Structures are given as structure tokens and as C-alpha cells.
């Protein structure tokens, strides 16, 4: 498994910023106001991050041999690989999207409505960054330990 590259996460995050900013701008221009970020969305992102951390701890114990291997463990670890990749990209996209929504409301920070919008969107951004970090931790815990070789080919 190749680790997720930071450039991939940055590109996906920047795409999310553009999309989030566009959604906020269009919503405001159509007269609907700035999109609201719900505490439920933030809570669900934090719950997802917690589940990714639990998966990372379980995967680390399997990879290190601290838990006895069972017949279905290889399939479970394969699913964890997919979850780690998807979680890091999803978290990066959502962080960018919420950041774009926060940027949309920056010109209204003087009003209570604008401050509330920016704070909730910033909370969504932080929650999505936590998801990305937890997914990267899961990805790292799935890496197999090296057999003691230094990786240099001396001949």
C-alpha cells in the first residue's frame, strides 16, 4: 500500500474550498443566505474520527501480532485500507468545503449572523481535519514493519 500523498490531499482540499465557496456564494446571491453548518454534521465527523482511531488501534495490534489472527482478519484489514484511503480524501474534501463556506461569511463578521456562520463553518473545518488525521493514522498503522533490512542495496 502506498501512503496517501500530501499533494493529493492538498489538491482535494483546494477543490473543496472552491466548491464550498461557490455553494456559499450562489446560495447568498439567490437570497437564501449563507448555508448553515449543523452541530449534527460536526458531531458525525467527530464520531467518524473516533471510529477511525478505534480501527487504527485494532489494526496496529493485528499488524504487530499482539492479537491472534483469525480467518477473516485479512479481509478486515483490506477493508481498513479502503477506509483509510477514503477517509483521508473525504476529510480533506470536507475540510476544504467548510473552509470555503467560512470564507464566504468573512465579510459579515461584524454581524451576529456572520460570526455564527463563520464559527460553525470553522468548527466543521476542524472536525474534518480531525477525520483526515485519524484516517492517516489508520493508514500508518496498517503499514507492515520492516524485516530489519536498512533498505540500501549494498553489493
Secondary structure as the mmCIF struct_conf table of DSSP 4:
data_model
#
loop_
_struct_conf.conf_type_id
_struct_conf.id
_struct_conf.beg_label_comp_id
_struct_conf.beg_label_asym_id
_struct_conf.beg_label_seq_id
_struct_conf.end_label_comp_id
_struct_conf.end_label_asym_id
_struct_conf.end_label_seq_id
HELX_LH_PP_P HELX_LH_PP_P1 UNK A 2 UNK A 5
HELX_RH_AL_P HELX_RH_AL_P1 UNK A 6 UNK A 29
TURN_TY1_P TURN_TY1_P1 UNK A 30 UNK A 31
BEND BEND1 UNK A 32 UNK A 32
BEND BEND2 UNK A 34 UNK A 34
HELX_LH_PP_P HELX_LH_PP_P2 UNK A 35 UNK A 38
HELX_RH_AL_P HELX_RH_AL_P2 UNK A 39 UNK A 64
TURN_TY1_P TURN_TY1_P2 UNK A 65 UNK A 65
BEND BEND3 UNK A 67 UNK A 67
TURN_TY1_P TURN_TY1_P3 UNK A 71 UNK A 72
HELX_RH_AL_P HELX_RH_AL_P3 UNK A 73 UNK A 104
TURN_TY1_P TURN_TY1_P4 UNK A 105 UNK A 105
HELX_RH_3T_P HELX_RH_3T_P1 UNK A 106 UNK A 108
TURN_TY1_P TURN_TY1_P5 UNK A 109 UNK A 110
BEND BEND4 UNK A 111 UNK A 111
HELX_RH_AL_P HELX_RH_AL_P4 UNK A 112 UNK A 141
TURN_TY1_P TURN_TY1_P6 UNK A 142 UNK A 142
BEND BEND5 UNK A 143 UNK A 143
HELX_LH_PP_P HELX_LH_PP_P3 UNK A 144 UNK A 146
BEND BEND6 UNK A 148 UNK A 148
BEND BEND7 UNK A 151 UNK A 151
#
